[in-house]
Amino acid sequence: MNTVLLHCRPGFEKECAAEIQDSAATLEVFGFSRLDANSGFVLFECYQAGDAERLINELDFSRLIFARSWFCVAGQLNDMPVGDRVGAVLAHAKSLPKAGLLWVESADGDAYRQVLPFCKKLAVPMRQALRKQGLLTAKEKDKMPRIHLFLTDNQNGYVGYSRSDNGSPFFMGIPRLKFPSEAPSRSTLKLDEAFNVFLDEEEAEERLCGGLYGVDLGACPGGWTYQLVRRGMFVYSVDNGAMADSLMETGQVTHLAEDGFKYVPEDPRIHWMVCDMADKPHRVAARMATWIIEGWCKETVFNLKLPMKQRYQAVAECFDEMTTMLRKAGVRYGLQAKHLYHDREEITVHLYRL
């Protein structure tokens, strides 16, 4: 196997391709990308047979920013017969490991979304056939490999597999979140998704619990504050604008009419600082690193707004700047980032003290 398929946000194929090429090179795996603009996926073809499996085994998926999900391609499906699509898939499935889940999926680009209803329809007979062949467990099991059937239309696509311990746990890499009617803005889904992506269930139970203290910089009208409040935290919401009355009535929010870039907390109990301020990414990155270096918080989740051009380069420069600051200060830290489903021209970053 020498091809990896990666899901991404439509319009960010070039960034996804550049990142997988650079990341693969650190393992001395080399290849080239095939992509269509606004498709929502990238094919990375390795020059050496077997290198695709090396990538999904040895490259930490959580370190990829622009890839939502990925899988190793076992075969390309061309002109599947209308009367026997299942048989066409099975012909390529013999090299797959036994799996606990089947995902029949497509891309998030406008040209492919119309394929998803057909994917749902094909999933049932496909699942039955794979179980009959012994390639899929009788009951779904999350901690086994997953089989991916990726369709570009109702007769063409790719079949492959991913590892459950080194990939996205979400179908097509997209957490299915419902907008809470009591939240004051839709931006609330960004932070909710970030917590789902960056923390597993055990970590969330320990570090997103009631009684903690948090700060929300640029909080107005309170979409991100809401996510901390609903988890039982007490929040200092920093913004010159007005906060939603519903949040103020909880008694958990202290509104501070100040500039988020200049604010310095007086309360030593701050665990979380979250920030969705719209400003130059370099300025935001430097300020977030300062919060960790000074010990003003233990963990932060923040967004970096990306420029229209050279977005991948801008991200790399911001990360270099933050890591240089943190290392110079002698701070041990963890850093991860993702271009989330609810993000647009931005990425979400999780920076924390170890």
Beta strands, then each sheet from edge to edge (+ up, - down):
strand 1: 3-7
strand 2: 31-35
strand 3: 41-46
strand 4: 69-77
strand 5: 101-105
strand 6: 146-151
strand 7: 157-162
strand 8: 213-217
strand 9: 234-238
strand 10: 253-256
strand 11: 270-275
strand 12: 299-305
strand 13: 333-338
strand 14: 346-353
sheet 1: 2+ 3- 1+ 4- 7+ 6- 5-
sheet 2: 10+ 9+ 8+ 11+ 12+ 14- 13+
end
